[in-house]
Amino acid sequence: MDNQFPYQSSEKIMLSNISEVERVAFYKKTYGHVAGGVLAFILFEYLLLQSETVVSFMLSMTQGYKWLLLLGGFMVATNFAEGMAMKTSDKNTQYLAYGIYIFFEALIFVPMLYIVTQLMGPSGTDILYQASIVTLALFTGLTAVVLLTKKDFSFLKTGLTIGFFIAIGLIIAGTIFGFNLGLWFSVGMCLLAGGSILYQTSNLVKKYGVEDYIPAALGLFASLMLLFWYILRIFMSRD
């Protein structure tokens, strides 16, 4: 779910070269598209959960090496979508890429949300609600810290890269050797997701042009969903 930056061209007008008013307009478009992505995710998730075939297939893919295959396929599909969005200025292509990314996010969430909404009873609804509120609150708070303080969090890049590689290694090892990564792994992943939000938000001005609000939204949406995944796992572990 880590994200690259959009293709740079000599004609691109970077956010660092425009007025504060124009930057605010860019931020509004970007976070408006993040909100739109969340709504599309909810719609996709609802439709996917209505299909017994999809649910059965996704549940069957959560065991052993199949889970690694699923994660590998997810990474390939999402990297393809990110690359499509970030290497073109065509808005239709960018929206298509964003839609593909959202769909695959919804697909990977099917097993966990099926367990929460269908197998955990009334407590599952409470867990989903609480995890959603905490995720949105943290995302909003972290974003506000960057936009209000204007602090540069680019120094986090190396730590985030190392952290994500370690996390991938632990996930692979846990799947192969059959051990549970446990609560503290989820906490660590929440910290990585939070750091990714800080890093990406502080780099909006440096790395994106005024027309790159869709790729920027895609990157922020990816970090938001990573944060939601592990916060939901933490809440599920309490039940």
C-alpha positions in Angstrom: 0.0 0.0 0.0 3.0 2.2 -0.1 2.8 4.8 -2.8 5.0 6.4 -5.4 4.9 9.9 -6.7 3.3 11.1 -9.9 5.2 11.5 -13.1 7.1 14.8 -13.3 7.0 16.8 -16.5 8.7 20.1 -17.3 5.3 21.7 -17.9 3.8 20.7 -14.6 2.9 23.6 -12.2 4.0 22.4 -8.8 2.1 23.3 -5.6 5.2 25.0 -4.3 4.9 27.6 -7.1 1.3 28.7 -6.6 -0.5 30.9 -4.1 -1.9 29.8 -0.7 -5.4 30.2 -2.0 -4.7 27.9 -4.9 -3.2 25.4 -2.6 -6.3 25.4 -0.4 -8.4 24.7 -3.5 -6.1 21.8 -4.3 -6.4 20.4 -0.8 -10.2 20.6 -1.0 -10.2 18.7 -4.3 -7.8 16.1 -2.9 -9.6 15.4 0.3 -13.0 15.6 -1.4 -11.7 12.7 -3.6 -10.5 10.8 -0.6 -14.0 11.2 0.9 -15.5 10.1 -2.5 -13.1 7.1 -2.4 -14.4 6.1 1.0 -18.0 6.2 -0.2 -17.1 4.2 -3.3 -15.4 1.7 -1.0 -18.5 1.3 1.1 -20.6 0.7 -2.0 -18.2 -1.8 -3.5 -18.0 -3.6 -0.2 -21.7 -3.8 0.2 -22.1 -5.3 -3.3 -19.3 -7.8 -2.8 -20.7 -9.0 0.5 -24.0 -9.7 -1.2 -22.3 -12.4 -3.4 -22.0 -15.7 -1.8 -19.5 -16.8 -4.5 -17.2 -13.8 -3.8 -17.4 -14.3 -0.1 -16.7 -18.0 -0.2 -13.8 -17.5 -2.6 -12.2 -14.8 -0.5 -12.6 -16.8 2.7 -11.0 -19.8 1.0 -8.0 -17.6 0.1 -7.2 -16.6 3.7 -5.5 -19.9 4.6 -1.8 -20.7 4.3 0.0 -20.0 1.0 -3.3 -18.9 -0.6 -3.2 -15.8 1.5 0.3 -15.0 0.2 -1.0 -15.4 -3.3 -3.9 -13.1 -2.6 -1.6 -10.5 -1.1 0.7 -10.8 -4.0 -2.1 -10.4 -6.5 -3.4 -7.4 -4.5 0.0 -5.7 -4.6 0.3 -6.3 -8.4 -3.2 -5.0 -9.1 -2.8 -1.9 -6.9 0.6 -1.1 -8.1 -0.8 -1.2 -11.7 -3.6 1.1 -10.7 -1.2 3.5 -8.9 1.1 3.6 -11.9 -1.8 4.2 -14.3 -3.0 7.2 -12.2 0.5 8.7 -11.6 1.9 8.5 -15.1 -0.9 10.3 -17.0 -2.6 13.7 -16.9 -5.8 12.3 -18.4 -8.5 12.6 -15.8 -10.6 9.7 -17.2 -7.7 7.4 -16.9 -6.9 8.7 -13.4 -10.5 8.1 -12.3 -10.4 4.6 -13.8 -7.2 3.8 -11.9 -8.7 5.2 -8.7 -11.8 3.1 -9.2 -9.7 0.0 -9.8 -7.7 0.6 -6.7 -10.8 1.1 -4.6 -12.3 -2.1 -5.9 -9.3 -4.2 -5.0 -9.2 -2.6 -1.5 -12.9 -3.5 -1.1 -12.1 -7.1 -2.3 -9.2 -7.6 0.1 -11.5 -6.4 3.0 -14.2 -9.0 2.2 -13.1 -11.7 4.6 -12.6 -9.5 7.6 -15.7 -7.5 7.1 -17.8 -10.6 6.5 -16.5 -11.9 9.9 -17.3 -8.6 11.6 -20.8 -8.1 10.1 -22.0 -11.7 9.8 -20.3 -13.9 12.3 -19.7 -11.7 15.3 -23.3 -10.7 15.9 -24.4 -7.4 17.4 -20.9 -6.8 18.8 -19.5 -6.8 15.3 -21.5 -3.7 14.3 -20.2 -1.9 17.4 -16.6 -2.9 16.5 -17.0 -1.7 12.9 -18.5 1.6 14.1 -15.8 2.2 16.7 -12.9 1.3 14.4 -14.3 3.6 11.7 -14.6 6.5 14.1 -11.1 6.0 15.5 -9.6 5.7 12.0 -11.3 8.8 10.7 -10.3 10.7 13.8 -6.7 9.7 13.6 -6.5 10.5 9.8 -8.1 13.9 10.4 -5.8 14.7 13.3 -2.6 13.6 11.5 -3.6 15.6 8.4 -4.4 18.7 10.5 -1.0 18.5 12.3 0.8 18.7 8.9 -1.4 21.3 7.3 -1.6 23.6 10.3 2.1 23.3 11.4 3.5 23.1 7.8 6.2 20.8 9.3 8.2 18.8 6.8 7.9 15.0 7.5 10.0 13.9 4.6 12.6 12.5 7.0 10.2 9.7 7.7 10.7 8.1 4.2 13.7 5.9 5.1 12.1 4.6 8.3 8.8 3.9 6.5 10.5 2.0 3.7 12.4 -0.2 6.2 9.3 -0.6 8.3 7.2 -1.8 5.4 9.8 -4.3 4.3 10.1 -5.7 7.8 6.3 -5.9 8.0 6.1 -7.8 4.6 8.8 -10.2 5.8 6.9 -10.9 9.1 3.6 -11.5 7.2 5.4 -14.0 4.9 7.1 -15.7 7.8 3.9 -15.8 9.9 2.0 -17.4 7.0 4.7 -20.0 6.1 5.4 -21.0 9.7 1.9 -20.6 11.0 2.4 -18.2 13.9 0.1 -15.3 14.9 1.6 -11.9 14.5 -0.6 -10.7 17.4 -1.7 -7.4 18.8 1.6 -5.6 18.8 2.2 -6.2 15.1 -1.2 -4.5 14.4 -0.1 -1.6 16.7 3.2 -1.3 14.8 1.3 -1.3 11.5 -0.9 1.5 12.8 2.2 3.5 13.6 3.5 2.9 10.1 0.2 3.9 8.5 0.1 7.0 10.6 3.7 7.9 9.6 2.7 7.3 6.0 -0.1 9.8 6.3 2.2 12.4 7.8 4.8 11.8 5.1 2.4 11.9 2.2 0.5 15.0 3.5 3.7 17.0 4.0 4.9 16.0 0.5 1.8 17.2 -1.3 3.4 20.6 -2.0 6.8 19.2 -3.1 5.7 16.3 -5.2 2.4 17.1 -6.9 1.2 19.5 -9.5 -2.0 21.5 -9.4 -3.8 18.9 -11.5 -2.6 15.9 -9.5 -5.4 15.8 -7.0 -6.6 12.4 -8.1 -3.2 10.6 -7.7 -2.7 12.5 -4.4 -6.1 11.3 -3.2 -5.3 7.7 -4.2 -2.1 7.8 -2.1 -3.8 9.2 0.9 -6.8 6.8 0.5 -4.3 3.9 0.5 -2.8 4.9 3.8 -6.2 5.6 5.3 -7.3 2.0 4.4 -4.1 0.5 5.8 -4.8 2.3 9.0 -8.4 1.1 9.1 -7.3 -2.5 8.4 -5.1 -2.7 11.5 -7.3 -0.6 13.8 -10.2 -3.0 12.9 -7.9 -5.9 13.7 -7.1 -4.4 17.1 -10.8 -4.0 17.9 -11.6 -7.5 16.7 -8.9 -8.9 19.0 -10.7 -7.5 22.0 -13.8 -9.5 21.4 
